[in-house]
Amino acid sequence: MAGRSRETPLVGGWLGMCALLACNVASLAYFIRSFLDDRRRRRTATRPVANAAGVHPPPADDDDDVAIQPPSSEQHYIAAVAPGAVLNLELGDPTMYEPFWRGVGPRATTVIPGSDTMSYFSDAGELCWFLEPEFERAVRRLHRVVGNAAVDDDGDGGGAYHFVVGNGATQLFQAAVYALSCDADEESKPVPVVSAAPYYSTNLQLSGHFRWAGDANAFTGDREYIELVCSPNNPDGAVREAALSSSSGTGKPIHDLVYYWPQYTAITVRAAHDIMLFTLSKITGHAGTRIGYATSIAWLWLHCFIALSDNQWLRLSDCRWALVRDRDVARKMVYFVDRSTIGVSKDSQLRATKILGVVSDAYELPRAAAAPPPPRLFDFARRCLAERWRALRAAVAASSGAFSLQEETSGYCNFAKQTVAACPAFAWLRCDKDGIEDCAAFLAGLNIVARGGEQFGGDARCVRVNMMDRDQVFDLLVRRIASLKIEQPDYLDAF
Amino acid sequence: MAGRSRETPLVGGWLGMCALLACNVASLAYFIRSFLDDRRRRRTATRPVANAAGVHPPPADDDDDVAIQPPSSEQHYIAAVAPGAVLNLELGDPTMYEPFWRGVGPRATTVIPGSDTMSYFSDAGELCWFLEPEFERAVRRLHRVVGNAAVDDDGDGGGAYHFVVGNGATQLFQAAVYALSCDADEESKPVPVVSAAPYYSTNLQLSGHFRWAGDANAFTGDREYIELVCSPNNPDGAVREAALSSSSGTGKPIHDLVYYWPQYTAITVRAAHDIMLFTLSKITGHAGTRIGYATSIAWLWLHCFIALSDNQWLRLSDCRWALVRDRDVARKMVYFVDRSTIGVSKDSQLRATKILGVVSDAYELPRAAAAPPPPRLFDFARRCLAERWRALRAAVAASSGAFSLQEETSGYCNFAKQTVAACPAFAWLRCDKDGIEDCAAFLAGLNIVARGGEQFGGDARCVRVNMMDRDQVFDLLVRRIASLKIEQPDYLDAF
């Protein structure tokens, strides 16, 4: 026995060593490739290069499949570099705002002592127990300054609307859909979620409560449904109202107002919808902070008051629904964020508080109080976007009819106190050249990565192009679009 | 026509006004109650009072239902106050660490200029494009200092393991389960996820890819499965290995090592598992920062090397599996985090980088270099927990047999260079008094909120009690436990 027990591991050891040797030799090529890949990416994709070149990994393809599917390959994570850099304008990265915040200087610096906000909890007594009260106050203040949404009553920090903070608007949208569907009748589940095309295809995860049902205008169901109303709309910037009437009480709207700010569109009305979504990234450009927030209507009487002031007494049916829904929606959204990420980073909320405070100060504090006057965010962003739209429209006009853009619209802005043209955060670019059925593929020939229209339930001849990337990236975009007027064999190969 | 069109809105207006009036009167009581509720919570639940009293909202009940369900009521969000404060020890809020970080002072302060990290992207060229490279370096450095996990090769920041950052370990666990299940054979879906009881019941959301299947020791399936191995275990602190053998290649383990740090247990081996989860909240106490990270093994040759060094050549079968899985797991986890929250707060990663750097400095920098020497986190936390365990065991011993605790274990710690007793982050408290079947309900009679054992797939006579709350809360806990030795009619009423 002793002899065998000594032999067995010995033989096993030799077998193991041989198998290991074969195994390692077999994987050597794989290892070398991985190693070289890593080094190549490290050389070519350091942050400054990647950012300066606007090289960004696009998210995995959006599609109507509500189940999460992995990306088909990693190649879109691999950065290209100038010259002839790949301009990745598929996402809405708002790096256009960086020069503004560099200009603001130390006033916008966030300082967090090591012992601050260590607990899971911001205010244990509140419905949204992970919401920093200072952040909520900063948000209410900014909405009072801009007048784009009714999010409080008398400004005492409590009141008319419940606040829920989330890790960006994406998580909050899912939380809202969950909140509106989890208690639906079983025969109504999964509750269809619709939005008028072209729509921003949302990242709905697999759920027994709800399902993505596509274009609201093609929706014929008579049971419960949820409509995402995005205004100004992503991707085309159109100002929208719900496509489906909810007077029957079976439709529950979620208003995505992340672009309803003065740099993008005219502030024509103080929005007062049941559920409204906003995100810091589209207000101030701080996408990396991953902060979004939602408001849900709290009190029936105020809701009815708003409805009446809009001369919409038919919405009294909504009031009864609101009476039922009320705190419950906020409570369920809080529950969703709790279960998926146990709340939201306090550090991000502290930084958002500081950033939003700087924005409000520049418009609220007497100009004389500070010399030089603090830069004003919405003015900066509107100037920047207006100039970019002029340049892009000129390039498109010069592109010998290869492209067209969404119509320019304008309206009287209660914030700017003047009529202003809309400056959407995305260009909805259409390829009109004969023979081009897939605009995204055509632009890929120009090393321009844009999201194809079919991903928005729209026309593949259209693409969504980010207007908020850095100057260098946008200038290259305009030059490449304009260059089409000159016959270039390289580009014509794509025809 | 004109006349009628003038009359209709007039009549409609009166009807609307009457309906509105009735509606508002009907909701007046409701409005007043909401208003008074808000005010009451604002008065009684300001953060200092709530925290000083250890009053925290527990999460909604965990159960084996993998679909998200809303909490049954809001009352657990409402704070009580001293005297006789409700001690909410249901969560693992690590506020015990606050005095340490106050002692560290300005060295631990994070400063973030307004224009920093605004992009969605940290390093566009990397697989985990939202991972701050500085954060990854700080984590690899700390693991080298402590020696609790093999997370790099030669320390060049690339190499042996892929890193994925998430919004806390909860999101990463779901990302890992998704990554291991999304490509399973259709007949294997939903892939069962198991863990040996008592287990930390995880927040698995509804999915077609996987399902929670409870106790690993009761699992009899022969198809693919995923086993969560939590060591030291939550709730009972036991050091664990996989309960099910994965030699057949059908089992895929996820190692939750969030408590595998020197203050909680002896560091006996440098863990080198395929997927390992960690979270900042259990290392340094910064739960509010919501930062967790996962490592996934990268290269076959290294994996085999580790296996061999552990004298486990039978795991060569795992190697082949690793060869297939490899980068793919990290890529799918990144994809999951992308789709659910579009990455992770950069501000949180910057703060985590600073905090972890302070911890490593205190152990790596020459002591003479700084006067006074910087405080050492693991020493502080171990002293604090050891003292608390002594006090709690004394109180339990004095409780006239009403309670008992998990056995004290010890082992030689490679980090402390001595044999140390385990100081789990949770007490697994058992009510031994005859007639008590529900320990959580019994403790509720002492105004102590703890999570009942049945929520961990265990005995309802046991509860999990947080050992990491603030001193004032823990002292009250010990006094109330010890007070049972004195016959008090109030408490006996609970029998």
Interface residues (C-beta under 8 A of the other chain):
Chain A: G12 G13 L15 G16 M17 A19 L20 C23 N24 S27 L28 Y30 F31 S34 D38 R39 R41 R42 T44 A45 T46 R47 A50 N51 V55 H56 P57 P59 A60 A67 I68 Q69 P70 P71 E74 Y77 I78 A79 N88 L91 D93 P94 T95 Y97 E98 P99 W101 R102 V104 G105 P106 R107 A108 T109 T110 V111 I112 P113 G114 S115 T117 M118 S119 Y120 F121 S122 D123 A124 G125 E126 L127 W129 P133 G158 G159 N167 G168 T170 Q171 Q174 Y178 C182 D183 N203 Q205 L206 S207 G208 H209 S281 G285 H286 A287 G288 T289 R290 I291 A298 W299 L300 W301 C304 L308 W313 L316 C319 R320 L323 R327 R331 K332 Y335 F336 D338 R339 S340 T341 I342 G343 V344 S345 K346 D347 S348 R351 K354 I355 V358
Chain B: G12 G13 L15 G16 A19 L20 C23 N24 S27 L28 Y30 F31 S34 D38 R39 R41 R42 T44 A45 T46 R47 A50 N51 V55 H56 P57 P59 A60 A67 I68 Q69 P70 P71 E74 Y77 I78 A79 L91 D93 P94 T95 Y97 E98 P99 W101 R102 V104 G105 P106 R107 A108 T109 T110 V111 I112 P113 G114 S115 T117 M118 S119 Y120 F121 S122 D123 A124 G125 E126 L127 W129 P133 G158 G159 N167 G168 T170 Q171 Q174 Y178 C182 D183 N203 Q205 L206 S207 G208 H209 S281 G285 H286 A287 G288 T289 R290 I291 A298 W299 L300 W301 C304 L308 W313 L316 C319 R320 L323 R327 R331 K332 Y335 F336 D338 R339 S340 T341 I342 G343 V344 S345 K346 D347 S348 R351 K354 I355 V358
